[in-house]
Amino acid sequence: MNPDDDDKAFEALLEYLKQSRGFDFSGYKRSSFQRRVQKQMHFRSVTTYGDYIDYLEVHPEEFVSLFNTILINVTSFFRDTAAWTYLQEQVLPALLRAKPANEPIRVWIVGCASGEEAYTLAMMLTELLGANDFRQRVKIYATDIDEDALQQARQATYSSHDLETLPNGLRDSYFEPSGDRYTFRAELRRVVIFGRHDLMQDAPISRLDLLVCRNTLMYFNAEAQSRILSRLHFALSNTGVLFLGKAEMLLTHTDLFTPISLPYRIFAKVLVSSPRDHLLGSSQTVNAVVSSQLSAYVQLREQAFDTAPTAQIIVDRDGKLVLANILARSLFGLHDRDLGSPLQDLELSYRPLELRARIEQAYGDGQTLTVRDVARFLPDGIVQYFDVQFIPLQADGDRLGMSISFIDVGLYHTLQAELQRSSQELETANEELQSSNEELETTNEELQSTNEELETTNEELQSTNEELETMNEELQSTNTELQAINDELLKQTEQASQLNAFLQSILASISSGVVVIDNQCNILSWNKQTEDLWGLRAEEVTGQPFFNLEIGLPVDQLRETIQRSIAGTESLEANVEAVNRRGRSFRCRVACHPLIGAKRVHQGVILIMEDVSI
């Protein structure tokens, strides 16, 4: 395949994964990501990215195997033990000493995989604070993009092999046996909150004291790393600490983080100056009392602005973003470095609403402008709704800037939609109730008619039952008669068998050859002497035409005598030259006696053959 075509096909696969499953892998390192995808494709015997998209469409369960291959969930308890030891002995004690005794401690574990690092940190903080303070003060947020890994982490159940890296005594202190596995203590596990989070798309967790992101950044390209690190910088409090993996150095991001321990990849947040800092710096010529009051006043104003329940930004008269409160930063992904930038350079200027045209309109009218029901579409399919309010800021008739507030009206939309849906459902239910009432009336009439039919059917069944009883009696009588007939047949069969045995005994006792044939000249009986005379056994000739036999007896010469015997009642004889089974010629006398049955009915001929040549 042409390299350009291959790149286009790969981009199509990335877009398909983003649209169908909400995973945006565009920021991942291209070479390593392609290698992981190609490994899975090879496993499925698929050669091109286009064919693999077709495979994913036909086999949706393949997404699980693909993501497990891409998201390499390699982790363990106290992985890189020396780094964790330094964190426990040097960094965490200093961090805890700097916080007031009752102030909460917030921790975020990024890329937590199956949860080992989250529970590692939980054990370390429990050792430093005690179990009671740990439960009351600490919140550990552990996130990952892999739902399967998160499910495993929530269960907090591990094998004895998984716990081999734990220092002595920790397994017995923090894990409870469960069959052949071990489960992290439930009362401590409740402190750890697991959730799905995409570093490339989702807003970061804020006001963190410790952020653990180990061996996660290395999967992203430089541009994506820069964006993620800016979000991590925003997430940390001013005294917060960042703990990275041994493959991550941050040598090109010294403006955001400075090393506490470079060998163990532990960094402190670098404070970024804001326009407020420059404003306060310029006031150093004012006397100390006024400067202190001004600083306190400005901090109070800024804190009130930052903690406002509505997302708000301030744009100066030159069209530059000068202020953005915490909610606005989190909502629209703004950072400290964005302050002072032209609004037109920011995505916020045109999404979810074109701001610059409305700013000019509000300046022109000189009054507040409100744009209602502005929809914002998020990558995961969620839609947010805002009323955007533009308030011109003026002093002594001079234009200072514009305050833009994004008032969340999503709840109103939800309630309105639910109210409308409920109204429609109520109207539908009323119509269905009326329809059901009519159907019930019709059904009642049908039931009454059915009841009458059932009564009629019942009477018919009773009549049929009587008929069946009569038939049963007749069948029993017939069965008795058939049994008597059967007994009679058995008796006759037994008599016939005895008679046949008697006849066979008689035939065997006769020294001459005896053959019995029926009216069609088919052989009925063939005694032992006949076998010795002509060399054929009885079973070979029984049922065969007598005149078809090929033996030493010239049967054709006997045809007329036999037919006359069948037609008459007298016995006849004939002498013929014959050859026995040994080849000896002799003169054979054949006596033909009619076989007379009941009522003088001719049933065949008895042939008696004797050697009369002696």
Buried (B, 14 or more C-beta within 10 A) or exposed (E): EEEEEEBBBBEEBBEBBBEEEBBBBBBBBEEBBBEBBBEBBEEBEBEBBBBBBEBBEEEEEBBEEBBBBBBEBEBBBBBBEEBBBBBBEBBBEEBBEEBEEEEEBBBBBBBBBBBBBBBBBBBBBBBBBEBEBBBEBBBBBBBBBBEBBBEBBBBBBBEEEBBEBBEEEBBEEBBEEEEEBBBBBEEBBEBBEBEBBBBBBBBBBBEBBBBBBBBBBBBBBEEBBBBBBBBBBBBBBEEBBBBBBBEBEBEEBEEBBEBBBEEBBBBBBEEBEBBBEEEBEEEEEEEEEEBEEBBEEBEEEBEEBBEBEBBBBBBBBEBBBBBBBBBBBBBBBBBBEBBEBEBEEBEBBEEBBEBEEBBEEBBEEEEEBEBEEBEBEEBEEEEBBBBBBBBBBEEEEEEEBBBBBBBBBBEEBEEEEEEEEEEEEEEEEEEEEEEEEEEEEEEEEEEEEEEEEEEEEEEEEEEEEEEEEEEEEEEEEEEEEEEEEEEEEEEEEEEEEEEEEEEBEEBEEEEBBBBBBBBEBBBBBBBBBBBEBBEBEBEEBEEBEBEEBEBBBEBEBBEEBBBBBBEEEEEBEBEBEBBBEEEEEBEBBBBBBBBEEEEEEBBBBBBBBBBEEE
